Structure formats: C-alpha cells, structure tokens
Amino acid sequence: MALTEESIGELCGVLGNKGVLTGNAAGPRYRTDPRGIGEVLPALVLRPANTDEVSRVMAICHAENQPVVVQGGMTGLVIGARPQAGEVVLSLERMNRVEKVDPEAGTMVVQAGTPLQVVQDCANAHDRFYPLDLGARGSCTIGGNLATNAGGNRVLRYGMTRNLALGLEVVLADGTVLSNLTGYLKNNTGYDLKHLFIGSEGTLGLITRATLRIFPKPRTQIVGFCAIDSFAAVVETMTHLQQSLGADLSAFEVIWCDTYTATISDVAGITPPLPTGSAFYVLTELMGSDKRHDRDKFETALQDAMQKGLISDAVVSQSDREVDNLWAVRDGMAEAMGQQQPAVGFDVSLDIPDMANLESTLRQRLADALGKVRLFIGGHLADGNLHLVAKHVGADPQPRELIESIVYGLIGEIGGSVSAEHGIGTLKRDHLPQSRTPAELAVMRNLKDMLDPKALLGRGRILPPRDHSENITPLSRNPDNEF
C-alpha cells in the first residue's frame, strides 16, 4: 500500500468514522465476487457519501500513487471489482439515493450506489418505468450497470444501459470532477464524454451520479412460454412476433432443452410451465398500452405461429402472478447454470444464424478434447447474446484454459464477441484481442494513459497493466476541481 499514516489520517478526516474500514471490519463482501475465486483483504475500504468526498479521496490517492478499485453491488462475473494486492477499495454503497424524479421530462437523477430495484420501484411509484432488468436487480447498482453497460432482459426494445443514460457525473483518477447531468435527448455540443465511461468498468473514471431515462409505464404485460422443436422454428417465430407485435415486443428469450431441464429440476420454487422434451423453450413478452386489444393481439400472434407449425405448445400468463412465475423460469436459468460448479461460464454475442450449430459444434469439440462434457445454453436471442456453461464431467478443478480456448476459438472463428454484457474485468482480458483489433486496443490504451496516467483505477482490468517505464504526460489538474 502506498498510503502513509498521514494520508490515512487525511482520508479519515474526509470520510469520518463510517467512511473507513480496516482489518476484519472490511468483511467478506469487499474481498471477492460471485466467481468466488479467492479472497483478497483490502488494506482499506473507503466509503464516501457524496461526490465531493469521492473527489477528495481520489486526490489523496493520486498524490500517494495509491491504486483503487471501485465497488458497487458486487454482482459482476468477470473478477473486475475484487481487490488485488496493494489496492484500496472505494465502495459507493453509501451513495444510494434517488435525488430527483421528473415524470414529465422522463428523467431521474440517481446516485451510483443505488440498487437497480430501488430505481425500478421509484419509477413505478411515479407511474413510470425504468426498463433495465437483471436477475441481480435487488443487489446490483446503477453505477455498476453503467460501468459495465449492462444489458439484461429488455435490450430488444429499450437497448443497453448506454441507451438509458442521458447524463453522468464522473470523478477522474486525480479527483477532477466531470459533471454533466443534463437530461436532454438532443445535445450535440461536441464530444459526448459520458460514453467514454459507460462500459469502461471503472478504469477511466468513477461514475458517481447519473441522469436516467424513464418511460411511461406499460398498461399491459403479457408473457408467453413456448415449446419449439427446431432452431429454425425459433428464429421464424421471433421474426413472426416482431412483425405481428412491432415495438410492443419487449423480450424474446430462448432456453436450450438441457438448460430448461436443469432449471425446473434443480432450482427451488420453479413451477414447470411446460413438460420437458422439446428442443427449445422461448419466453416472449408484450408490453403495451391498449388493455382492450393487447391480449387478443398477443394470443393471435402465438396462435398463428402454432398453426404454421412453429410452436408445438404454449402457455400465456393470465395474471401478474403468472407473469412473475414465467419470468422466474428465465431468471432461474442463471441459478441452474451456477449450480453446475465446478464449470466454466461464458457470455458471448454472435449472429443469430451462427447459433444454429453452436451447441453441436461446441459439444463435439469439447468431447474430442475432454471426453464426457455437459453444455448449458440460453439467453437473449433477439439481441444476439447467449449465456453458456461448459463442464468437463468429473473434473475438479475444471481445465479452464482448455475449455476457454475451445469456446472462444469458435467465437473468434465466426466473428463473435467474447463479452456481450458482463464486461471484461480480469477474467476475459487475455481473450479481448479476439474481439478487438490491434488498432482499437491501441486507442483504448491511449485513452487509459491520458485519463489515468498513473494507472491507479482498476489496474489490470480490461487491459494488461502498463509498463510504468513509459513516459506518459498526465492531465493537468483543474484547480477548481471541475470542468
């Protein structure tokens, strides 16, 4: 740790007794993430309560060359927020308020440590809707959603987190504050700097507040759960529903048969909506504004698909409780995959036509290399994002490097992305060149060196640690601490 006793005293003076944790007080939540791959005890946990405190803390750490890792809800899956040796943790858990809601303008200003479900509930209380939705909604935070550009279940209609952010407040590595929380949809005043920080995983700056888009609350929400016997029929069903429902189609999720079987058998509280035995299961959702006609429109679209021979069986929600029960099956998929440990998980994007043979090709390549394997696949088909778990049966630990080389090798062959919505962190860092060109990686490096010349923020996440013998010209610190 680079901090001196004097600088630690300064930090305590800025944050007060509640703001600094040391030793055993820095409990397990600060030491690891859901991957659970080892714990690291941080020397300090810093818990600022507002942007000014974040700025003052970063100025001290910058002066002392102290590496910092930012933490939110600790639900990430790429070992990005787990501390490394010598780092202090900066947790935004105390910055957890919704500051302003403007239903007419369709905006909400929130602090970065606010849980996603709090934002959803607050929007709902104002008869509005914040569409980002993840299985970890009760724990993940808005700052983490923005830092990883989270996707979730409704990207098809509303886009990624990037599409839901109108303005950001960010603290740079030296404590400089960039604050632009304007809620304009149209704002062509030069470079849109917020997009540098959305998806940067805390490596370029620390997001402290955001202005988010909120939408009129849908008056109808209807969910269908369908059994389908071929991948070609899955794709044709999706196209049919897009044409029939238009913008009201808010979700189209697919679960491969083995994954569905594991979900309904291994996850507590799941009520099987349909029998096993089909090749694929699809959850599709309509969110609309016409209570008189939306149900008829949705059910007619599904019936037409059944008459065309695309869907072999289906159920449609008749109440809010049934909506929740059907979504619980989709959310339970992630839990079922997690219960396969030890195993190796993936979050990839690829063109929809390339998904048709994904399972058979991967299963063959993994079996050729390893013998007996199990494979679980499912995800957000309409936006090209699939989640995948591969398991070498009987192996503990798993041959992670070999499995990753096979899976990412195939993804690279077909021009896919090694990360669709979970980010890079440290877990996928070495595979990033399969999805980014050398020129792109060089620009990323230049941005990192410009905004964080001492490489103090999220060191070694996304990009390998820089050779500190390089000569980097730092940014000059603004004496007023704000642009």
Secondary structure, 3 states (H helix, E strand, C coil): CCCCHHHHHHHHHHHCHHHEECHHHCCHHHCCCCCCCCCCCCCCEECCCCHHHHHHHHHHHHHCCCCEEEECCCCCCCCCCCCCCCCEEEECCCCCCEEEEECCCCEEEEECCCEHHHHHHHHHHCCEECCCCCCCCCCCEHHHHHHHCCCCCCHHHHCCHHHHEEEEEEECCCCCEEEECCCCCCCCCCCCCHHHHCCCCCCCCEEEEEEEECEECCCEEEEEEEEECCHHHHHHHHHHHHHHHHHHEEEEEEEEHHHHHHHHHHCCCCCCCCCCCCCEEEEEEEEECCCCCHHHHHHHHHHHHHHCCCCCEEEECCCHHHHHHHHHHHHHHHHHHHCCCCCEEEEEECCHHHHCCHHHHHHHHHHHHHCCEEEEEEEEHHHCEEEEEEEECCCCCCCHHHHHHHHHHHHHHCCCECECCCCCCCCCHHHHHHCCCHHHHHHHHHHHHHHCCCCCECCCCCCCCCCCCCCCCCCCCCCCCEC
